[in-house]
Amino acid sequence: MTNVGVIGLGNMGAGMALSAARAGLTVTGFDPATASRQALLDAGVTLVDDIAALSARADVIVLSLPTSDIVEKVVLGEGGLLAQARTGQIVLDTSTADPASTARIAQALQGSPLRLVDGPVSGGPKAAHSGAMTMLLGGETADIDALAPVLEALTAKRVHVGPVGAGHSAKLFNNLLCGINLIAAGEAIRVAKAAGLDVEQILKGVNAGSGRSGVTEVNCPTWILNDAFNSGFTMKLMRKDLRLAAAMIEQSGAGAPLSREALRLWADSAASVDDAEDFNRIVAYEERP
């Protein structure tokens, strides 16, 4: 499993292709709109013009695509990966996707030569380019074991969370909690400022106690308190992920009033925080009566 294809060469996909090439894997890429063409070519990545050409060269096909609809078309559509499949090929879908869509794809692939592992990632473009992402894996243990050379090249941490689809579900839970924690941190920052307190020192105290989170430990010092807001992950992408999380909540039928309120705030913030803004900008959103 050392011949890797990457479909979707945006910030994340290009970073993964470069990390795989740096690790000595043979990498083929496809994306008609990539902005990283020269950097990829310089790193030894072969760029092809269609899915068929990529599939012919790759044993592992990594998907880094913006929506579940696109993933379904790439895998199941006319001229897609299923139509080109060879025995032993594995699709590793790193997109943050709808678990219901993943289930449809898995059902369609049953009995085919193509195997599916969902492996949504965290860490952003910087981690993708450095091979230091965290990946939540859903799939058969044997398939995940077979992916070892690719996973070693792309990730610093990986967790097998269950069967196909469980990875995408876990990622939505992760982003839902991140979204809630960003709103909570934003409120804490506003209250601390209004009380005349040193926010950085207050957060150091929080991070020494049980109120800490990834947001207070990482997002606040890296992108928020310094006004950088350049994580590489936009409000548009986070809102998309949270809509998927909202659908998962509704489908479950479970009570989740806090989540629903946080999701409402994220949706309502669209009127004042543009989709193109960094997703950490939600900390500045303040709903007024």
C-alpha positions in Angstrom: 0.0 0.0 0.0 2.7 2.5 -1.0 1.0 3.8 -4.2 -1.3 6.6 -3.1 -3.8 8.7 -5.0 -5.2 11.9 -3.6 -8.4 13.3 -5.0 -9.0 16.9 -3.9 -5.8 19.0 -3.8 -7.0 22.0 -1.7 -5.3 23.1 1.4 -5.7 19.8 3.2 -5.4 17.5 0.2 -2.3 19.1 -1.2 -0.7 19.0 2.3 -1.5 15.3 2.6 0.0 14.6 -0.9 3.2 16.4 0.0 3.5 14.6 3.3 3.0 11.2 1.6 5.6 12.1 -1.0 8.0 13.2 1.6 7.6 9.9 3.4 8.7 8.1 0.2 5.3 6.9 -1.0 4.5 7.1 -4.7 1.8 9.8 -5.0 -0.7 10.6 -7.8 -3.0 13.6 -7.5 -6.2 14.8 -9.2 -7.9 18.1 -8.9 -8.6 20.3 -12.0 -8.6 23.4 -9.8 -5.5 22.9 -7.6 -3.6 26.0 -6.7 -0.6 24.0 -5.5 0.3 22.4 -8.9 4.0 23.5 -9.0 4.7 22.6 -5.4 3.2 19.2 -5.9 5.2 18.6 -9.1 8.4 19.7 -7.5 7.8 17.2 -4.7 7.5 14.3 -7.1 3.7 14.1 -7.2 2.3 12.9 -10.5 -0.8 14.9 -11.5 -3.4 13.3 -13.8 -6.4 14.6 -15.7 -9.1 12.2 -14.5 -10.2 9.7 -11.9 -9.6 6.7 -14.2 -5.9 7.6 -14.6 -5.5 8.1 -10.8 -7.3 4.8 -10.0 -5.0 2.9 -12.4 -2.0 4.0 -10.5 -3.2 3.9 -6.8 -3.7 1.1 -4.3 -4.9 3.6 -1.6 -7.1 6.5 -2.8 -7.4 9.4 -0.3 -10.4 11.7 -0.7 -10.2 15.3 0.6 -13.5 16.8 -0.7 -15.8 19.5 0.5 -19.2 17.8 0.6 -20.7 14.3 0.9 -22.5 14.8 -2.4 -19.2 15.2 -4.2 -17.7 12.1 -2.3 -20.7 10.0 -3.5 -20.2 11.2 -7.1 -16.5 10.5 -7.0 -17.0 7.0 -5.6 -20.3 5.9 -7.1 -20.9 8.2 -10.1 -20.4 7.5 -13.8 -16.7 7.1 -14.3 -16.1 7.1 -10.6 -13.9 4.9 -8.4 -16.3 2.0 -8.3 -16.4 1.8 -12.1 -12.5 1.6 -12.1 -12.0 -0.6 -9.0 -9.4 -3.2 -8.7 -9.2 -5.9 -6.1 -7.5 -4.7 -2.9 -8.0 -1.0 -3.5 -9.0 1.0 -0.4 -10.7 4.4 -0.4 -9.7 6.5 2.7 -12.2 9.3 2.9 -10.7 12.1 5.0 -13.6 14.5 4.4 -15.8 15.7 7.2 -18.9 14.0 5.8 -22.5 13.0 6.6 -22.5 9.5 8.2 -25.7 8.7 6.4 -24.0 9.3 3.1 -21.0 7.2 4.2 -23.5 4.4 5.0 -25.0 4.6 1.5 -21.5 4.4 0.0 -20.6 1.4 2.2 -23.8 -0.4 1.2 -23.2 0.2 -2.5 -19.6 -1.1 -2.2 -20.6 -4.4 -0.6 -19.4 -7.3 -2.8 -17.2 -5.0 -4.9 -13.4 -5.0 -5.1 -13.3 -1.6 -3.4 -13.1 -1.2 0.4 -13.9 1.9 2.4 -12.4 3.5 5.5 -13.6 6.9 6.8 -10.8 8.9 8.4 -11.8 12.5 8.9 -8.9 14.6 10.2 -8.1 17.4 12.7 -5.2 19.8 12.8 -5.9 22.0 9.7 -3.6 22.7 6.8 -0.5 23.1 8.9 -0.8 19.6 10.3 -1.7 18.2 6.8 1.5 19.7 5.4 3.7 18.4 8.3 2.1 14.9 8.5 0.9 15.6 12.0 -2.9 15.3 11.7 -5.2 13.5 14.0 -7.4 10.9 12.2 -10.6 9.3 13.5 -10.9 5.9 11.7 -14.0 3.9 10.9 -13.7 0.6 9.1 -12.5 -3.0 9.3 -9.4 -3.6 11.4 -7.7 -5.5 8.5 -8.2 -2.5 6.2 -6.9 0.0 8.7 -3.9 -2.3 9.3 -3.3 -2.4 5.5 -3.2 1.4 5.5 -0.3 1.6 8.0 2.3 3.1 5.6 -0.2 5.9 4.5 -1.4 6.6 8.1 2.2 6.8 9.3 2.9 9.4 6.6 -0.1 11.6 7.2 -0.8 11.5 11.0 0.7 11.9 14.4 -2.3 10.4 16.1 -5.0 8.1 15.0 -7.9 6.4 16.8 -10.0 3.5 15.4 -13.5 4.4 16.7 -15.6 1.7 15.1 -17.0 0.4 11.9 -17.4 2.4 8.6 -19.2 5.6 9.4 -18.1 5.8 13.0 -15.1 8.1 12.0 -17.4 10.6 10.4 -19.8 10.5 13.4 -16.9 11.0 15.9 -15.6 14.0 13.8 -19.1 15.6 14.0 -19.2 15.1 17.7 -15.7 16.7 17.9 -16.7 19.7 15.9 -19.9 20.1 17.8 -18.0 20.2 21.1 -15.5 22.6 19.6 -18.3 24.9 18.4 -19.9 24.8 21.9 -16.6 25.5 23.5 -15.8 28.4 21.3 -19.1 30.1 22.2 -18.5 29.4 25.9 -14.9 30.7 25.7 -16.2 33.8 23.9 -18.6 34.5 26.7 -15.9 34.0 29.3 -13.5 36.4 27.5 -16.2 39.1 27.3 -17.1 38.8 30.9 -13.5 38.8 32.0 -12.8 42.0 29.9 -15.9 43.7 31.3 -14.7 42.9 34.8 -11.3 44.5 34.1 -9.4 41.3 34.3 -6.3 40.1 32.4 -7.8 37.6 30.0 -4.6 35.8 29.3 -3.9 35.3 33.0 -7.5 34.2 33.6 -7.2 31.6 30.8 -3.9 30.3 32.3 -5.9 29.7 35.4 -8.7 28.0 33.5 -6.2 25.8 31.7 -4.8 24.7 35.1 -8.2 23.5 36.1 -11.2 21.4 35.0 -12.7 24.1 32.8 -10.0 23.8 30.2 -10.7 22.6 26.6 -8.9 22.4 23.3 -10.3 25.9 22.6 -8.9 27.5 25.7 -5.5 25.6 25.4 -5.0 25.9 21.7 -7.4 28.2 19.8 -7.3 31.1 22.3 -3.5 31.6 22.4 -2.9 30.6 18.8 -5.6 32.4 16.9 -7.9 34.4 19.2 -6.1 36.5 21.9 -3.5 37.6 19.4 -6.2 38.6 16.8 -4.5 36.3 14.2 -7.7 34.5 13.2 -5.8 32.6 10.5 -6.4 28.9 11.3 -7.2 28.1 7.7 -10.6 26.8 8.6 -13.5 29.1 7.7 -16.9 29.9 9.2 -18.5 28.4 6.1 -16.8 25.0 6.6 -17.6 25.0 10.3 -21.2 25.9 9.7 -21.4 23.0 7.2 -20.1 20.6 9.7 -22.4 21.8 12.4 -25.4 21.4 10.1 -24.4 17.8 9.7 -24.1 17.5 13.5 -27.6 19.0 13.8 -29.0 16.4 11.4 -27.3 13.7 13.4 -28.9 15.0 16.6 -32.3 15.1 14.9 -32.0 11.5 13.5 -30.9 10.2 16.9 -34.0 11.5 18.7 -31.8 12.1 21.8 -32.3 15.2 24.0 -29.6 17.8 23.4 -30.9 21.2 24.4 -27.4 22.8 24.9 -26.2 21.6 21.5 -29.3 22.9 19.9 -28.9 26.3 21.4 -25.2 26.5 20.3 -26.2 25.4 16.8 -28.8 28.1 16.7 -26.2 30.7 17.7 -23.8 29.5 15.0 -26.6 29.7 12.4 -27.8 33.1 13.5 -24.2 34.5 13.5 -24.2 34.3 9.7 -25.9 37.7 9.6 -22.9 39.4 11.1 -19.9 37.0 10.7 -19.2 36.3 7.0 -18.7 32.7 5.8 -15.2 33.6 4.6 -14.0 34.6 8.1 -11.9 32.3 10.3 -14.2 30.0 12.3 -12.7 31.3 15.5 -14.4 34.6 14.9 -17.5 33.1 16.5 -16.0 34.2 19.9 -16.9 37.8 19.0 -20.5 37.0 18.2 -22.7 38.5 20.9 -26.5 38.0 20.6 -28.3 41.1 21.9 -31.9 41.0 23.3 
